[in-house]
Amino acid sequence: MPEIVYEDNHLLIAVKPPNVLTQSDITGDDCLHEQLKRYIKEKYQKPGAVYIGLVHRLDRPVGGLIAFARTSKAASRLSEQLRARTMKREYLAVVSGGASMPDDLSLQDWLAKDEQTGNVRITQPQANGSQEALLTCHVLARNTQDDTALVHVMLQTGRKHQIRVQLTGCGHPIVYDMRYGKGERGQSIALWGSVLKLSHPTQKTSMTFTSQPKGKAFDAYANQINAFLLKQQEECKSENP
């Protein structure tokens, strides 16, 4: 049973667990997209195929919030918000090298995918096949014992493996990233889609959703994470009294 954060006739917000696919791929493994279709079909006893529009994705190892559309109209409007960058996808991450991490950081890189390995790398600006990648980070807390930092990451673009590659590229790889850092078997990558801000596709109201990150690396920052998520919720309430 997927964790449902919000649901109505047009919009469905769910939490993707780490190491679960957002949508099906060549592995044939079960994915959140199909799980939600089964959920809707069973809950509402719908005959035939169930429509669930996929608007955006999370990397397989990464957990967090994802918005799905329950109607084609909602899918179109949510996709337009994504293109216009009015849908805000914000992450919490624990990175290495916390002591040297600037309080605020803006990253602009050009990323290219290696089709053979599936890895993404930083390349020369405007190189053939590359895409511009933009994000900003703010340090919420530091842990001097293991030299890590809890960072709030805000995406301006949505490229494959973007946060993981850019943070590694600037010398602050995400803790437990098996692909781009120093992973550890059995531990989930310390990257979580914790905040999702959007406009309801039919009601036009501003909505903010939050999700508590899960994983060993986040444990040391529990108090700071709780305070951060509470602030996000209070800001949403002040915008929508």
Helices and strands as residue ranges (DSSP letters): E 3-7, E 11-16, H 32-44, E 53-54, E 63-69, H 72-84, E 88-96, G 98-100, E 104-113, E 120-123, E 131-143, E 148-155, H 162-169, E 191-199, E 206-210, G 216-221, H 222-239
